[in-house]
């Protein structure tokens, strides 16, 4: 295996360990893994951030904001 492959595996293992540990939120863990991949040279900055321009990222982010707002307002409990 080549060095970038080993670095990729190490990054994934580290990310999974942080997910299992549960100390950090999932989004923070994902950003840490992305920044680690950038710092290690596994992925180029253009490729690393190209996914943020997709429409689905905005849709999922909006859905998460709306669901958090409905949960905090108590709307879900009243509807059930």
PDB file with one MODEL, atoms N, CA, C and O in Angstrom:
MODEL        1
ATOM      1  N   UNK A   1       0.841  -1.183   0.000  1.00  0.00           N
ATOM      2  CA  UNK A   1       0.000   0.000   0.000  1.00  0.00           C
ATOM      3  C   UNK A   1       0.886   1.247   0.000  1.00  0.00           C
ATOM      4  O   UNK A   1       1.993   1.254   0.540  1.00  0.00           O
ATOM      5  N   UNK A   2       0.367   2.278  -0.613  1.00  0.00           N
ATOM      6  CA  UNK A   2       1.113   3.526  -0.698  1.00  0.00           C
ATOM      7  C   UNK A   2       0.867   4.383   0.546  1.00  0.00           C
ATOM      8  O   UNK A   2      -0.045   4.120   1.330  1.00  0.00           O
ATOM      9  N   UNK A   3       1.685   5.394   0.704  1.00  0.00           N
ATOM     10  CA  UNK A   3       1.553   6.286   1.860  1.00  0.00           C
ATOM     11  C   UNK A   3       0.191   6.988   1.902  1.00  0.00           C
ATOM     12  O   UNK A   3      -0.418   7.035   2.971  1.00  0.00           O
ATOM     13  N   UNK A   4      -0.317   7.539   0.786  1.00  0.00           N
ATOM     14  CA  UNK A   4      -1.653   8.159   0.858  1.00  0.00           C
ATOM     15  C   UNK A   4      -2.757   7.175   1.266  1.00  0.00           C
ATOM     16  O   UNK A   4      -3.721   7.557   1.929  1.00  0.00           O
ATOM     17  N   UNK A   5      -2.609   5.919   0.870  1.00  0.00           N
ATOM     18  CA  UNK A   5      -3.606   4.925   1.273  1.00  0.00           C
ATOM     19  C   UNK A   5      -3.551   4.688   2.784  1.00  0.00           C
ATOM     20  O   UNK A   5      -4.590   4.592   3.436  1.00  0.00           O
ATOM     21  N   UNK A   6      -2.361   4.595   3.329  1.00  0.00           N
ATOM     22  CA  UNK A   6      -2.216   4.420   4.777  1.00  0.00           C
ATOM     23  C   UNK A   6      -2.753   5.639   5.529  1.00  0.00           C
ATOM     24  O   UNK A   6      -3.414   5.501   6.558  1.00  0.00           O
ATOM     25  N   UNK A   7      -2.468   6.817   5.012  1.00  0.00           N
ATOM     26  CA  UNK A   7      -2.973   8.032   5.652  1.00  0.00           C
ATOM     27  C   UNK A   7      -4.500   8.099   5.594  1.00  0.00           C
ATOM     28  O   UNK A   7      -5.141   8.561   6.538  1.00  0.00           O
ATOM     29  N   UNK A   8      -5.075   7.639   4.493  1.00  0.00           N
ATOM     30  CA  UNK A   8      -6.541   7.607   4.372  1.00  0.00           C
ATOM     31  C   UNK A   8      -7.151   6.652   5.383  1.00  0.00           C
ATOM     32  O   UNK A   8      -8.147   6.975   6.030  1.00  0.00           O
ATOM     33  N   UNK A   9      -6.555   5.485   5.516  1.00  0.00           N
ATOM     34  CA  UNK A   9      -7.051   4.501   6.490  1.00  0.00           C
ATOM     35  C   UNK A   9      -6.917   5.045   7.907  1.00  0.00           C
ATOM     36  O   UNK A   9      -7.829   4.896   8.721  1.00  0.00           O
ATOM     37  N   UNK A  10      -5.778   5.678   8.204  1.00  0.00           N
ATOM     38  CA  UNK A  10      -5.578   6.247   9.536  1.00  0.00           C
ATOM     39  C   UNK A  10      -6.596   7.350   9.821  1.00  0.00           C
ATOM     40  O   UNK A  10      -7.101   7.453  10.939  1.00  0.00           O
ATOM     41  N   UNK A  11      -6.896   8.164   8.829  1.00  0.00           N
ATOM     42  CA  UNK A  11      -7.894   9.224   9.000  1.00  0.00           C
ATOM     43  C   UNK A  11      -9.271   8.627   9.261  1.00  0.00           C
ATOM     44  O   UNK A  11      -9.993   9.095  10.141  1.00  0.00           O
ATOM     45  N   UNK A  12      -9.639   7.596   8.503  1.00  0.00           N
ATOM     46  CA  UNK A  12     -10.941   6.946   8.709  1.00  0.00           C
ATOM     47  C   UNK A  12     -11.032   6.276  10.074  1.00  0.00           C
ATOM     48  O   UNK A  12     -12.062   6.357  10.742  1.00  0.00           O
ATOM     49  N   UNK A  13      -9.952   5.613  10.487  1.00  0.00           N
ATOM     50  CA  UNK A  13      -9.945   4.959  11.801  1.00  0.00           C
ATOM     51  C   UNK A  13     -10.069   6.007  12.905  1.00  0.00           C
ATOM     52  O   UNK A  13     -10.813   5.818  13.868  1.00  0.00           O
ATOM     53  N   UNK A  14      -9.339   7.112  12.761  1.00  0.00           N
ATOM     54  CA  UNK A  14      -9.441   8.188  13.746  1.00  0.00           C
ATOM     55  C   UNK A  14     -10.835   8.782  13.802  1.00  0.00           C
ATOM     56  O   UNK A  14     -11.350   9.081  14.879  1.00  0.00           O
ATOM     57  N   UNK A  15     -11.445   8.953  12.636  1.00  0.00           N
ATOM     58  CA  UNK A  15     -12.798   9.493  12.581  1.00  0.00           C
ATOM     59  C   UNK A  15     -13.788   8.532  13.241  1.00  0.00           C
ATOM     60  O   UNK A  15     -14.653   8.963  14.004  1.00  0.00           O
ATOM     61  N   UNK A  16     -13.669   7.255  12.959  1.00  0.00           N
ATOM     62  CA  UNK A  16     -14.568   6.276  13.574  1.00  0.00           C
ATOM     63  C   UNK A  16     -14.378   6.235  15.087  1.00  0.00           C
ATOM     64  O   UNK A  16     -15.345   6.091  15.835  1.00  0.00           O
ATOM     65  N   UNK A  17     -13.123   6.363  15.538  1.00  0.00           N
ATOM     66  CA  UNK A  17     -12.862   6.381  16.981  1.00  0.00           C
ATOM     67  C   UNK A  17     -13.535   7.587  17.636  1.00  0.00           C
ATOM     68  O   UNK A  17     -14.103   7.469  18.721  1.00  0.00           O
ATOM     69  N   UNK A  18     -13.471   8.743  16.978  1.00  0.00           N
ATOM     70  CA  UNK A  18     -14.142   9.928  17.522  1.00  0.00           C
ATOM     71  C   UNK A  18     -15.658   9.765  17.517  1.00  0.00           C
ATOM     72  O   UNK A  18     -16.331  10.212  18.446  1.00  0.00           O
ATOM     73  N   UNK A  19     -16.203   9.127  16.478  1.00  0.00           N
ATOM     74  CA  UNK A  19     -17.644   8.854  16.450  1.00  0.00           C
ATOM     75  C   UNK A  19     -18.042   7.949  17.612  1.00  0.00           C
ATOM     76  O   UNK A  19     -19.028   8.213  18.301  1.00  0.00           O
ATOM     77  N   UNK A  20     -17.279   6.888  17.827  1.00  0.00           N
ATOM     78  CA  UNK A  20     -17.598   5.929  18.887  1.00  0.00           C
ATOM     79  C   UNK A  20     -17.427   6.567  20.260  1.00  0.00           C
ATOM     80  O   UNK A  20     -18.242   6.346  21.156  1.00  0.00           O
ATOM     81  N   UNK A  21     -16.368   7.360  20.429  1.00  0.00           N
ATOM     82  CA  UNK A  21     -16.095   8.010  21.707  1.00  0.00           C
ATOM     83  C   UNK A  21     -17.239   8.936  22.095  1.00  0.00           C
ATOM     84  O   UNK A  21     -17.606   9.013  23.268  1.00  0.00           O
ATOM     85  N   UNK A  22     -17.796   9.629  21.132  1.00  0.00           N
ATOM     86  CA  UNK A  22     -18.961  10.463  21.370  1.00  0.00           C
ATOM     87  C   UNK A  22     -18.689  11.776  22.075  1.00  0.00           C
ATOM     88  O   UNK A  22     -19.632  12.464  22.468  1.00  0.00           O
ATOM     89  N   UNK A  23     -17.453  12.138  22.244  1.00  0.00           N
ATOM     90  CA  UNK A  23     -17.112  13.393  22.925  1.00  0.00           C
ATOM     91  C   UNK A  23     -17.473  14.614  22.084  1.00  0.00           C
ATOM     92  O   UNK A  23     -17.867  15.650  22.620  1.00  0.00           O
ATOM     93  N   UNK A  24     -17.339  14.488  20.765  1.00  0.00           N
ATOM     94  CA  UNK A  24     -17.623  15.588  19.850  1.00  0.00           C
ATOM     95  C   UNK A  24     -18.890  15.279  19.057  1.00  0.00           C
ATOM     96  O   UNK A  24     -19.237  14.118  18.838  1.00  0.00           O
ATOM     97  N   UNK A  25     -19.573  16.342  18.630  1.00  0.00           N
ATOM     98  CA  UNK A  25     -20.733  16.149  17.765  1.00  0.00           C
ATOM     99  C   UNK A  25     -20.262  15.581  16.432  1.00  0.00           C
ATOM    100  O   UNK A  25     -19.088  15.689  16.077  1.00  0.00           O
ATOM    101  N   UNK A  26     -21.198  14.973  15.696  1.00  0.00           N
ATOM    102  CA  UNK A  26     -20.856  14.332  14.427  1.00  0.00           C
ATOM    103  C   UNK A  26     -20.341  15.327  13.395  1.00  0.00           C
ATOM    104  O   UNK A  26     -19.412  15.022  12.647  1.00  0.00           O
ATOM    105  N   UNK A  27     -20.932  16.504  13.350  1.00  0.00           N
ATOM    106  CA  UNK A  27     -20.474  17.484  12.370  1.00  0.00           C
ATOM    107  C   UNK A  27     -19.066  17.979  12.677  1.00  0.00           C
ATOM    108  O   UNK A  27     -18.279  18.215  11.761  1.00  0.00           O
ATOM    109  N   UNK A  28     -18.743  18.138  13.950  1.00  0.00           N
ATOM    110  CA  UNK A  28     -17.392  18.556  14.337  1.00  0.00           C
ATOM    111  C   UNK A  28     -16.387  17.470  13.975  1.00  0.00           C
ATOM    112  O   UNK A  28     -15.300  17.762  13.477  1.00  0.00           O
ATOM    113  N   UNK A  29     -16.754  16.219  14.228  1.00  0.00           N
ATOM    114  CA  UNK A  29     -15.877  15.107  13.875  1.00  0.00           C
ATOM    115  C   UNK A  29     -15.638  15.052  12.373  1.00  0.00           C
ATOM    116  O   UNK A  29     -14.514  14.809  11.934  1.00  0.00           O
ATOM    117  N   UNK A  30     -16.671  15.273  11.590  1.00  0.00           N
ATOM    118  CA  UNK A  30     -16.522  15.246  10.133  1.00  0.00           C
ATOM    119  C   UNK A  30     -15.620  16.379   9.647  1.00  0.00           C
ATOM    120  O   UNK A  30     -14.807  16.180   8.745  1.00  0.00           O
ATOM    121  N   UNK A  31     -15.759  17.560  10.237  1.00  0.00           N
ATOM    122  CA  UNK A  31     -14.905  18.685   9.850  1.00  0.00           C
ATOM    123  C   UNK A  31     -13.458  18.417  10.255  1.00  0.00           C
ATOM    124  O   UNK A  31     -12.536  18.750   9.509  1.00  0.00           O
ATOM    125  N   UNK A  32     -13.251  17.819  11.428  1.00  0.00           N
ATOM    126  CA  UNK A  32     -11.893  17.464  11.856  1.00  0.00           C
ATOM    127  C   UNK A  32     -11.265  16.497  10.860  1.00  0.00           C
ATOM    128  O   UNK A  32     -10.103  16.657  10.487  1.00  0.00           O
ATOM    129  N   UNK A  33     -12.029  15.491  10.428  1.00  0.00           N
ATOM    130  CA  UNK A  33     -11.509  14.523   9.459  1.00  0.00           C
ATOM    131  C   UNK A  33     -11.213  15.191   8.120  1.00  0.00           C
ATOM    132  O   UNK A  33     -10.203  14.886   7.486  1.00  0.00           O
ATOM    133  N   UNK A  34     -12.079  16.092   7.691  1.00  0.00           N
ATOM    134  CA  UNK A  34     -11.849  16.807   6.436  1.00  0.00           C
ATOM    135  C   UNK A  34     -10.583  17.652   6.510  1.00  0.00           C
ATOM    136  O   UNK A  34      -9.772  17.647   5.584  1.00  0.00           O
ATOM    137  N   UNK A  35     -10.416  18.375   7.610  1.00  0.00           N
ATOM    138  CA  UNK A  35      -9.224  19.206   7.772  1.00  0.00           C
ATOM    139  C   UNK A  35      -7.961  18.357   7.901  1.00  0.00           C
ATOM    140  O   UNK A  35      -6.897  18.751   7.423  1.00  0.00           O
ATOM    141  N   UNK A  36      -8.077  17.188   8.547  1.00  0.00           N
ATOM    142  CA  UNK A  36      -6.926  16.285   8.639  1.00  0.00           C
ATOM    143  C   UNK A  36      -6.536  15.775   7.259  1.00  0.00           C
ATOM    144  O   UNK A  36      -5.351  15.702   6.934  1.00  0.00           O
ATOM    145  N   UNK A  37      -7.526  15.424   6.450  1.00  0.00           N
ATOM    146  CA  UNK A  37      -7.238  14.958   5.089  1.00  0.00           C
ATOM    147  C   UNK A  37      -6.589  16.058   4.261  1.00  0.00           C
ATOM    148  O   UNK A  37      -5.705  15.789   3.448  1.00  0.00           O
ATOM    149  N   UNK A  38      -7.024  17.286   4.463  1.00  0.00           N
ATOM    150  CA  UNK A  38      -6.401  18.418   3.773  1.00  0.00           C
ATOM    151  C   UNK A  38      -4.964  18.617   4.242  1.00  0.00           C
ATOM    152  O   UNK A  38      -4.060  18.801   3.426  1.00  0.00           O
ATOM    153  N   UNK A  39      -4.755  18.581   5.550  1.00  0.00           N
ATOM    154  CA  UNK A  39      -3.419  18.807   6.108  1.00  0.00           C
ATOM    155  C   UNK A  39      -2.441  17.710   5.699  1.00  0.00           C
ATOM    156  O   UNK A  39      -1.256  17.971   5.494  1.00  0.00           O
ATOM    157  N   UNK A  40      -2.941  16.490   5.582  1.00  0.00           N
ATOM    158  CA  UNK A  40      -2.075  15.371   5.201  1.00  0.00           C
ATOM    159  C   UNK A  40      -1.863  15.283   3.696  1.00  0.00           C
ATOM    160  O   UNK A  40      -1.050  14.486   3.228  1.00  0.00           O
ATOM    161  N   UNK A  41      -2.579  16.087   2.947  1.00  0.00           N
ATOM    162  CA  UNK A  41      -2.425  16.079   1.496  1.00  0.00           C
ATOM    163  C   UNK A  41      -3.132  14.933   0.808  1.00  0.00           C
ATOM    164  O   UNK A  41      -2.821  14.607  -0.338  1.00  0.00           O
ATOM    165  N   UNK A  42      -4.085  14.315   1.496  1.00  0.00           N
ATOM    166  CA  UNK A  42      -4.833  13.201   0.915  1.00  0.00           C
ATOM    167  C   UNK A  42      -5.780  13.703  -0.166  1.00  0.00           C
ATOM    168  O   UNK A  42      -5.989  13.044  -1.184  1.00  0.00           O
ATOM    169  N   UNK A  43      -6.340  14.864   0.068  1.00  0.00           N
ATOM    170  CA  UNK A  43      -7.322  15.430  -0.851  1.00  0.00           C
ATOM    171  C   UNK A  43      -6.959  16.898  -1.111  1.00  0.00           C
ATOM    172  O   UNK A  43      -6.420  17.580  -0.239  1.00  0.00           O
ATOM    173  N   UNK A  44      -7.259  17.360  -2.302  1.00  0.00           N
ATOM    174  CA  UNK A  44      -6.966  18.756  -2.646  1.00  0.00           C
ATOM    175  C   UNK A  44      -8.060  19.666  -2.085  1.00  0.00           C
ATOM    176  O   UNK A  44      -9.189  19.218  -1.886  1.00  0.00           O
ATOM    177  N   UNK A  45      -7.744  20.929  -1.828  1.00  0.00           N
ATOM    178  CA  UNK A  45      -8.777  21.850  -1.325  1.00  0.00           C
ATOM    179  C   UNK A  45      -9.975  21.966  -2.266  1.00  0.00           C
ATOM    180  O   UNK A  45     -11.113  22.073  -1.808  1.00  0.00           O
ATOM    181  N   UNK A  46      -9.731  21.946  -3.563  1.00  0.00           N
ATOM    182  CA  UNK A  46     -10.836  22.035  -4.526  1.00  0.00           C
ATOM    183  C   UNK A  46     -11.785  20.856  -4.364  1.00  0.00           C
ATOM    184  O   UNK A  46     -13.002  21.039  -4.330  1.00  0.00           O
ATOM    185  N   UNK A  47     -11.235  19.643  -4.263  1.00  0.00           N
ATOM    186  CA  UNK A  47     -12.074  18.457  -4.105  1.00  0.00           C
ATOM    187  C   UNK A  47     -12.727  18.399  -2.727  1.00  0.00           C
ATOM    188  O   UNK A  47     -13.863  17.942  -2.596  1.00  0.00           O
ATOM    189  N   UNK A  48     -12.019  18.857  -1.708  1.00  0.00           N
ATOM    190  CA  UNK A  48     -12.539  18.771  -0.344  1.00  0.00           C
ATOM    191  C   UNK A  48     -13.784  19.624  -0.151  1.00  0.00           C
ATOM    192  O   UNK A  48     -14.712  19.222   0.551  1.00  0.00           O
ATOM    193  N   UNK A  49     -13.808  20.785  -0.761  1.00  0.00           N
ATOM    194  CA  UNK A  49     -14.919  21.708  -0.534  1.00  0.00           C
ATOM    195  C   UNK A  49     -15.914  21.761  -1.684  1.00  0.00           C
ATOM    196  O   UNK A  49     -16.859  22.549  -1.640  1.00  0.00           O
ATOM    197  N   UNK A  50     -15.726  20.946  -2.703  1.00  0.00           N
ATOM    198  CA  UNK A  50     -16.642  20.973  -3.848  1.00  0.00           C
ATOM    199  C   UNK A  50     -18.038  20.464  -3.485  1.00  0.00           C
ATOM    200  O   UNK A  50     -19.021  20.888  -4.093  1.00  0.00           O
ATOM    201  N   UNK A  51     -18.139  19.577  -2.520  1.00  0.00           N
ATOM    202  CA  UNK A  51     -19.437  19.036  -2.132  1.00  0.00           C
ATOM    203  C   UNK A  51     -20.352  20.043  -1.464  1.00  0.00           C
ATOM    204  O   UNK A  51     -21.571  19.873  -1.472  1.00  0.00           O
ATOM    205  N   UNK A  52     -19.779  21.094  -0.883  1.00  0.00           N
ATOM    206  CA  UNK A  52     -20.594  22.091  -0.199  1.00  0.00           C
ATOM    207  C   UNK A  52     -21.417  22.932  -1.160  1.00  0.00           C
ATOM    208  O   UNK A  52     -22.342  23.624  -0.734  1.00  0.00           O
ATOM    209  N   UNK A  53     -21.100  22.886  -2.439  1.00  0.00           N
ATOM    210  CA  UNK A  53     -21.867  23.671  -3.411  1.00  0.00           C
ATOM    211  C   UNK A  53     -23.063  22.905  -3.974  1.00  0.00           C
ATOM    212  O   UNK A  53     -23.834  23.462  -4.755  1.00  0.00           O
ATOM    213  N   UNK A  54     -23.228  21.649  -3.595  1.00  0.00           N
ATOM    214  CA  UNK A  54     -24.364  20.867  -4.073  1.00  0.00           C
ATOM    215  C   UNK A  54     -25.660  21.336  -3.416  1.00  0.00           C
ATOM    216  O   UNK A  54     -25.664  21.781  -2.269  1.00  0.00           O
ATOM    217  N   UNK A  55     -26.747  21.230  -4.158  1.00  0.00           N
ATOM    218  CA  UNK A  55     -28.056  21.629  -3.636  1.00  0.00           C
ATOM    219  C   UNK A  55     -28.483  20.780  -2.451  1.00  0.00           C
ATOM    220  O   UNK A  55     -29.137  21.280  -1.536  1.00  0.00           O
ATOM    221  N   UNK A  56     -28.125  19.506  -2.455  1.00  0.00           N
ATOM    222  CA  UNK A  56     -28.574  18.603  -1.391  1.00  0.00           C
ATOM    223  C   UNK A  56     -28.009  19.011  -0.039  1.00  0.00           C
ATOM    224  O   UNK A  56     -28.659  18.802   0.985  1.00  0.00           O
ATOM    225  N   UNK A  57     -26.820  19.585  -0.013  1.00  0.00           N
ATOM    226  CA  UNK A  57     -26.233  20.045   1.247  1.00  0.00           C
ATOM    227  C   UNK A  57     -27.093  21.154   1.845  1.00  0.00           C
ATOM    228  O   UNK A  57     -27.334  21.173   3.052  1.00  0.00           O
ATOM    229  N   UNK A  58     -27.547  22.060   1.019  1.00  0.00           N
ATOM    230  CA  UNK A  58     -28.406  23.153   1.485  1.00  0.00           C
ATOM    231  C   UNK A  58     -29.756  22.606   1.935  1.00  0.00           C
ATOM    232  O   UNK A  58     -30.309  23.069   2.932  1.00  0.00           O
ATOM    233  N   UNK A  59     -30.291  21.630   1.214  1.00  0.00           N
ATOM    234  CA  UNK A  59     -31.584  21.042   1.571  1.00  0.00           C
ATOM    235  C   UNK A  59     -31.497  20.318   2.910  1.00  0.00           C
ATOM    236  O   UNK A  59     -32.358  20.502   3.770  1.00  0.00           O
ATOM    237  N   UNK A  60     -30.470  19.500   3.092  1.00  0.00           N
ATOM    238  CA  UNK A  60     -30.314  18.761   4.348  1.00  0.00           C
ATOM    239  C   UNK A  60     -30.075  19.725   5.506  1.00  0.00           C
ATOM    240  O   UNK A  60     -30.647  19.556   6.583  1.00  0.00           O
ATOM    241  N   UNK A  61     -29.236  20.730   5.290  1.00  0.00           N
ATOM    242  CA  UNK A  61     -28.995  21.725   6.337  1.00  0.00           C
ATOM    243  C   UNK A  61     -30.264  22.456   6.729  1.00  0.00           C
ATOM    244  O   UNK A  61     -30.508  22.686   7.913  1.00  0.00           O
ATOM    245  N   UNK A  62     -31.068  22.820   5.754  1.00  0.00           N
ATOM    246  CA  UNK A  62     -32.342  23.496   6.030  1.00  0.00           C
ATOM    247  C   UNK A  62     -33.294  22.586   6.791  1.00  0.00           C
ATOM    248  O   UNK A  62     -33.987  23.035   7.704  1.00  0.00           O
ATOM    249  N   UNK A  63     -33.332  21.316   6.423  1.00  0.00           N
ATOM    250  CA  UNK A  63     -34.201  20.365   7.120  1.00  0.00           C
ATOM    251  C   UNK A  63     -33.770  20.196   8.575  1.00  0.00           C
ATOM    252  O   UNK A  63     -34.616  20.083   9.461  1.00  0.00           O
ATOM    253  N   UNK A  64     -32.470  20.176   8.824  1.00  0.00           N
ATOM    254  CA  UNK A  64     -31.985  20.055  10.199  1.00  0.00           C
ATOM    255  C   UNK A  64     -32.345  21.286  11.026  1.00  0.00           C
ATOM    256  O   UNK A  64     -32.730  21.162  12.189  1.00  0.00           O
ATOM    257  N   UNK A  65     -32.224  22.456  10.442  1.00  0.00           N
ATOM    258  CA  UNK A  65     -32.590  23.690  11.146  1.00  0.00           C
ATOM    259  C   UNK A  65     -34.084  23.697  11.450  1.00  0.00           C
ATOM    260  O   UNK A  65     -34.487  24.047  12.559  1.00  0.00           O
ATOM    261  N   UNK A  66     -34.908  23.316  10.478  1.00  0.00           N
ATOM    262  CA  UNK A  66     -36.360  23.298  10.684  1.00  0.00           C
ATOM    263  C   UNK A  66     -36.761  22.281  11.750  1.00  0.00           C
ATOM    264  O   UNK A  66     -37.610  22.573  12.592  1.00  0.00           O
ATOM    265  N   UNK A  67     -36.163  21.096  11.722  1.00  0.00           N
ATOM    266  CA  UNK A  67     -36.524  20.080  12.716  1.00  0.00           C
ATOM    267  C   UNK A  67     -36.104  20.508  14.118  1.00  0.00           C
ATOM    268  O   UNK A  67     -36.828  20.253  15.080  1.00  0.00           O
ATOM    269  N   UNK A  68     -34.947  21.153  14.249  1.00  0.00           N
ATOM    270  CA  UNK A  68     -34.523  21.646  15.560  1.00  0.00           C
ATOM    271  C   UNK A  68     -35.461  22.740  16.054  1.00  0.00           C
ATOM    272  O   UNK A  68     -35.786  22.785  17.241  1.00  0.00           O
ATOM    273  N   UNK A  69     -35.894  23.614  15.166  1.00  0.00           N
ATOM    274  CA  UNK A  69     -36.820  24.680  15.551  1.00  0.00           C
ATOM    275  C   UNK A  69     -38.161  24.109  15.994  1.00  0.00           C
ATOM    276  O   UNK A  69     -38.739  24.577  16.975  1.00  0.00           O
ATOM    277  N   UNK A  70     -38.660  23.106  15.282  1.00  0.00           N
ATOM    278  CA  UNK A  70     -39.942  22.495  15.659  1.00  0.00           C
ATOM    279  C   UNK A  70     -39.825  21.760  16.986  1.00  0.00           C
ATOM    280  O   UNK A  70     -40.758  21.778  17.788  1.00  0.00           O
ATOM    281  N   UNK A  71     -38.693  21.117  17.224  1.00  0.00           N
ATOM    282  CA  UNK A  71     -38.509  20.399  18.478  1.00  0.00           C
ATOM    283  C   UNK A  71     -38.430  21.378  19.647  1.00  0.00           C
ATOM    284  O   UNK A  71     -39.050  21.149  20.685  1.00  0.00           O
ATOM    285  N   UNK A  72     -37.682  22.453  19.492  1.00  0.00           N
ATOM    286  CA  UNK A  72     -37.530  23.429  20.574  1.00  0.00           C
ATOM    287  C   UNK A  72     -38.821  24.191  20.859  1.00  0.00           C
ATOM    288  O   UNK A  72     -39.063  24.599  21.995  1.00  0.00           O
ATOM    289  N   UNK A  73     -39.640  24.382  19.845  1.00  0.00           N
ATOM    290  CA  UNK A  73     -40.889  25.119  20.049  1.00  0.00           C
ATOM    291  C   UNK A  73     -41.968  24.256  20.690  1.00  0.00           C
ATOM    292  O   UNK A  73     -42.979  24.782  21.156  1.00  0.00           O
ATOM    293  N   UNK A  74     -41.771  22.946  20.723  1.00  0.00           N
ATOM    294  CA  UNK A  74     -42.767  22.059  21.294  1.00  0.00           C
ATOM    295  C   UNK A  74     -43.854  21.670  20.315  1.00  0.00           C
ATOM    296  O   UNK A  74     -44.836  21.038  20.704  1.00  0.00           O
ATOM    297  N   UNK A  75     -43.702  22.032  19.060  1.00  0.00           N
ATOM    298  CA  UNK A  75     -44.707  21.743  18.045  1.00  0.00           C
ATOM    299  C   UNK A  75     -44.889  20.239  17.850  1.00  0.00           C
ATOM    300  O   UNK A  75     -46.007  19.774  17.625  1.00  0.00           O
ATOM    301  N   UNK A  76     -43.822  19.493  17.933  1.00  0.00           N
ATOM    302  CA  UNK A  76     -43.902  18.044  17.718  1.00  0.00           C
ATOM    303  C   UNK A  76     -44.719  17.387  18.820  1.00  0.00           C
ATOM    304  O   UNK A  76     -45.547  16.519  18.540  1.00  0.00           O
ATOM    305  N   UNK A  77     -44.499  17.788  20.078  1.00  0.00           N
ATOM    306  CA  UNK A  77     -45.245  17.197  21.191  1.00  0.00           C
ATOM    307  C   UNK A  77     -46.731  17.532  21.097  1.00  0.00           C
ATOM    308  O   UNK A  77     -47.584  16.696  21.398  1.00  0.00           O
ATOM    309  N   UNK A  78     -47.035  18.757  20.679  1.00  0.00           N
ATOM    310  CA  UNK A  78     -48.445  19.150  20.543  1.00  0.00           C
ATOM    311  C   UNK A  78     -49.128  18.412  19.402  1.00  0.00           C
ATOM    312  O   UNK A  78     -50.322  18.124  19.477  1.00  0.00           O
ATOM    313  N   UNK A  79     -48.386  18.106  18.353  1.00  0.00           N
ATOM    314  CA  UNK A  79     -48.962  17.405  17.205  1.00  0.00           C
ATOM    315  C   UNK A  79     -49.232  15.941  17.529  1.00  0.00           C
ATOM    316  O   UNK A  79     -50.134  15.332  16.955  1.00  0.00           O
ATOM    317  N   UNK A  80     -48.461  15.382  18.439  1.00  0.00           N
ATOM    318  CA  UNK A  80     -48.657  13.974  18.797  1.00  0.00           C
ATOM    319  C   UNK A  80     -49.668  13.893  19.902  1.00  0.00           C
ATOM    320  O   UNK A  80     -49.991  12.799  20.365  1.00  0.00           O
TER     321      UNK A  80
ENDMDL
END
